[in-house]
Amino acid sequence: MIHHEHNHAPKTHNRAFLIGTGLNISFVLVEVWFGLLTNSLALLADAGHNLSDVLGLLLAWGASYLVQRPTNHKYTYGLRRSSILAALINAILLLLTMGGITWEAIRRLQEPTPIAGGTVILVAGIGVVINTVTALLFLSGRDEDMNIRGAFLHMAADALVSVGVVLAGIAILLTGWLWFDPVISLVIVTVIVVGTWQLFKDALQLILDGVPQQIELIAVRTFLHELQGVTQVHDLHIWAMSTTEIALTAHLVIPEGYTGDRFLTDTCEALHNNFGIDHSTLQIESGDADYPCHLESASNV
């Protein structure tokens, strides 16, 4: 059995996490200060919400550090899967937060509540700037790392919520329509939940060792089956080692027997280049009927 691994460490976003965390902690302190100064429960509540986002950032930051820890006798893959766990927790936290905003919006539709005027709008405007800047720090890495996508969605969601507060505040000051605040909040929640629900499903699939979304299992199996000398492929498994690394194991039946290291090296290189699979382990079998592979009958792929 031979394995081949491409040691492509995930890109670090330490600077983005440092700046984003610093900005958001500062904003929480500003909200608490103005909330106490103006006796605004809304600002204090939003400060609590933003504090949960700081915790989300710290969670994602911690996971990005843990995936780079070396392997050991207890964790032979290291702590790479912590990034998947962080993405799942962040998705759950964001969905719960949106549930809280929805509850509050419905309550305000039933009992319209005036917002705290210009001060709330000003502070929410600051929130738009800070959360947008923070989200942009994670913009480039959101497609290649689910953990970073979780951090990006948290900040983008906060920016949208702050935009909603500003728009609702302006509209209410101009028209007196108190229902505008909860309605626009519900619209924004719907937009955020759509993106977050996909993150939740993707993270849940990876934590359960599902095939990553970007991998077509049939295409990989066909590729392996069409390799020179291969007559059968069984016990094929593909899963995520982290939010940026994919692993594969498979049994290849080659009646002529082991054809040399070049076959394995070329095959693993092709799996990496064509499918983005970083860590491949291939077992070569000759198909001897006297010594059948006991995993063949249990394999469905």
C-alpha positions in Angstrom: 0.0 0.0 0.0 1.5 3.3 -1.1 0.4 6.8 -0.2 1.3 10.2 -1.6 0.7 13.5 0.0 1.0 17.1 -1.4 2.0 19.2 1.6 0.1 22.3 0.6 -0.4 24.1 3.9 -3.6 26.3 4.0 -2.9 30.0 3.6 -2.7 31.8 6.8 -5.0 34.8 7.5 -3.4 35.9 10.8 -3.3 39.5 9.7 -6.9 39.5 8.6 -8.0 37.9 11.9 -5.9 40.3 14.0 -7.2 43.4 12.3 -10.8 42.1 12.1 -10.9 41.1 15.8 -9.3 44.4 16.9 -11.8 46.4 14.9 -14.8 44.5 16.1 -13.8 44.6 19.8 -13.4 48.3 19.5 -16.8 48.6 17.9 -18.4 46.6 20.7 -16.9 49.0 23.2 -18.2 52.0 21.2 -21.7 50.5 21.2 -21.7 49.8 24.9 -20.5 53.3 25.6 -23.2 55.0 23.4 -25.8 52.5 24.6 -25.2 53.5 28.2 -24.9 57.1 27.3 -28.2 57.2 25.4 -29.9 54.5 27.5 -30.5 52.6 24.2 -31.4 48.9 24.8 -31.1 48.4 21.0 -27.4 49.4 21.0 -26.6 47.3 24.0 -28.3 44.3 22.5 -26.4 44.8 19.2 -23.2 45.1 21.2 -23.9 41.6 22.6 -24.6 40.3 19.1 -21.3 41.8 17.8 -19.5 40.2 20.8 -20.7 36.8 19.6 -19.2 37.6 16.2 -15.9 38.4 17.9 -16.1 35.0 19.4 -16.8 33.5 16.0 -13.7 35.2 14.6 -11.6 33.9 17.4 -13.0 30.4 16.8 -12.1 30.6 13.1 -8.7 32.0 14.0 -8.0 29.3 16.5 -8.9 26.6 13.9 -6.7 28.1 11.3 -3.8 27.8 13.8 -4.7 24.2 14.8 -4.7 22.9 11.3 -1.0 23.7 11.0 0.0 21.8 14.1 2.2 18.8 13.3 1.0 15.2 13.5 1.7 13.0 16.6 1.1 9.5 17.9 -2.3 10.4 19.1 -3.5 12.5 16.2 -2.0 11.0 13.1 -3.6 13.5 10.9 -2.8 16.3 13.2 -5.7 18.7 14.1 -6.7 19.5 10.6 -10.4 18.7 11.1 -10.7 21.5 13.6 -11.3 23.9 10.7 -14.4 21.9 9.6 -15.7 21.9 13.2 -15.1 25.7 13.5 -17.0 26.2 10.2 -19.9 24.1 11.5 -20.1 25.9 14.8 -19.9 29.3 13.1 -22.7 28.4 10.8 -24.8 27.2 13.8 -24.1 30.4 15.7 -25.0 32.6 12.7 -28.3 30.7 12.2 -29.2 31.1 15.9 -28.4 34.8 15.7 -30.6 35.2 12.7 -33.3 33.3 14.6 -33.0 35.8 17.4 -33.3 38.7 15.0 -36.3 37.1 13.3 -38.0 36.7 16.7 -37.4 40.3 17.6 -38.6 41.6 14.1 -41.9 39.7 14.5 -42.3 41.1 18.0 -41.7 44.6 16.7 -44.2 44.1 13.9 -46.8 43.3 16.5 -45.6 46.1 18.9 -43.8 48.8 16.8 -41.0 50.4 18.8 -39.3 53.7 18.0 -35.6 53.5 17.4 -33.2 55.8 19.3 -32.9 58.4 16.5 -29.7 59.8 15.0 -27.3 58.2 17.6 -28.4 54.7 16.6 -28.1 55.6 12.9 -24.6 57.0 13.4 -23.4 54.0 15.4 -24.9 51.6 12.9 -23.2 53.5 10.1 -19.9 52.9 11.9 -20.8 49.3 12.1 -21.3 49.2 8.3 -17.8 50.4 7.7 -16.1 48.2 10.3 -17.9 45.0 9.3 -17.5 45.7 5.6 -13.8 46.2 6.0 -13.5 43.0 8.1 -15.5 41.0 5.5 -13.3 42.2 2.7 -10.2 40.9 4.6 -11.6 37.4 4.2 -13.0 37.9 0.7 -10.2 36.3 -1.3 -10.1 33.1 0.9 -13.8 32.4 1.2 -14.0 30.1 -1.9 -11.0 27.9 -1.0 -11.5 27.5 2.7 -14.8 26.8 4.4 -13.5 28.1 7.7 -12.6 31.5 6.2 -16.1 31.5 4.5 -17.6 31.2 7.9 -15.7 34.2 9.1 -16.6 36.1 6.0 -20.3 35.3 6.3 -20.3 36.5 9.9 -18.9 39.9 9.0 -20.9 40.3 5.8 -24.1 39.5 7.8 -23.3 42.1 10.4 -22.6 44.7 7.7 -26.0 43.9 6.1 -27.8 44.1 9.5 -26.1 47.5 10.1 -27.2 48.7 6.7 -30.7 47.7 7.5 -30.6 49.7 10.8 -29.4 52.8 8.9 -32.0 52.5 6.2 -34.8 51.8 8.6 -33.7 54.7 10.8 -33.6 57.2 7.9 -37.0 55.9 6.6 -38.6 56.1 10.0 -37.3 59.6 10.6 -38.6 60.7 7.2 -42.0 58.9 7.2 -42.7 57.8 10.7 -43.3 54.2 9.5 -42.2 52.1 12.5 -42.9 48.8 10.6 -40.1 49.5 8.2 -37.4 48.5 10.7 -38.7 44.9 11.3 -39.6 44.4 7.6 -36.2 45.3 6.3 -34.7 43.1 9.1 -36.7 40.1 7.9 -35.5 40.7 4.3 -31.9 40.8 5.3 -32.3 37.7 7.5 -33.6 35.8 4.5 -30.6 36.7 2.4 -28.2 35.8 5.2 -29.8 32.5 6.0 -29.6 31.3 2.4 -25.8 31.6 2.3 -25.4 30.4 5.9 -27.6 27.3 5.3 -25.3 26.2 2.5 -22.3 26.7 4.7 -24.0 24.6 7.4 -24.8 21.8 4.9 -21.3 21.8 3.5 -19.7 21.7 6.9 -22.0 19.0 8.2 -21.3 16.9 5.1 -17.5 17.1 5.7 -17.7 16.4 9.4 -19.6 13.2 8.5 -16.8 12.2 6.0 -19.0 12.9 3.0 -17.4 13.5 -0.4 -16.6 17.2 -0.7 -19.0 19.2 -3.0 -16.3 20.0 -5.6 -15.4 16.3 -6.1 -17.4 14.1 -8.6 -17.0 10.6 -7.2 -18.0 8.9 -10.5 -15.4 10.9 -12.4 -12.6 9.9 -10.0 -13.7 6.2 -10.1 -13.7 6.3 -13.9 -10.3 7.9 -14.0 -8.8 5.2 -11.8 -10.5 2.4 -13.7 -9.1 3.7 -17.0 -5.5 3.6 -15.8 -3.3 1.3 -17.8 -3.5 -2.3 -16.4 -6.4 -1.6 -13.9 -9.3 -4.0 -14.3 -11.2 -3.1 -11.1 -11.5 -0.4 -8.5 -13.1 -1.0 -5.1 -13.1 0.3 -1.5 -12.9 3.9 -2.9 -13.2 6.6 -0.3 -12.9 10.4 -0.6 -13.2 12.7 2.4 -12.0 16.0 3.7 -9.0 16.1 6.1 -9.7 19.8 6.7 -11.5 22.7 5.0 -8.7 22.9 2.4 -7.3 19.3 2.1 -8.9 16.2 0.5 -7.9 12.6 1.0 -8.5 9.4 -1.0 -8.0 5.7 -0.5 -8.7 3.0 -3.1 -7.9 -0.6 -4.0 -6.7 -1.0 -7.6 -6.8 -4.5 -9.1 -3.9 -4.9 -11.6 -3.6 -8.6 -12.7 0.0 -8.0 -13.8 0.9 -6.9 -10.3 2.7 -3.9 -9.0 4.1 -1.9 -11.9 6.5 0.3 -10.0 6.7 3.6 -8.1 6.3 5.7 -11.3 2.7 4.4 -11.8 1.8 5.5 -8.2 3.6 8.8 -8.4 2.0 9.7 -11.8 -1.5 8.6 -10.6 -1.3 10.7 -7.4 0.0 13.7 -9.3 -2.9 13.3 -11.7 -5.4 13.0 -8.9 -4.1 16.2 -7.4 -3.9 18.2 -10.7 -7.3 17.0 -12.0 -9.4 16.7 -8.8 -7.5 18.7 -6.1 -7.0 15.5 -4.0 -4.0 16.2 -1.8 -3.4 12.9 0.1 -3.9 9.7 -1.9 -3.3 6.2 -0.6 -3.6 3.3 -3.2 -3.5 -0.4 -2.6 -2.4 -2.6 -5.5 -3.9 -6.1 -5.8 -3.4 -8.7 -8.5 -7.0 -10.2 -8.1 -5.8 -13.6 -7.0 -9.0 -15.7 -6.5 -7.3 -17.7 -3.7 -6.7 -14.5 -1.7 -9.6 -12.2 -2.4 -9.8 -8.8 -0.8 -12.4 -9.0 2.0 -13.3 -5.3 1.5 -14.4 -5.9 -2.1 -17.8 -7.3 -1.2 -18.5 -4.5 1.3 -17.6 -1.7 -1.2 -20.5 0.1 -2.9 -18.3 2.5 -5.0 
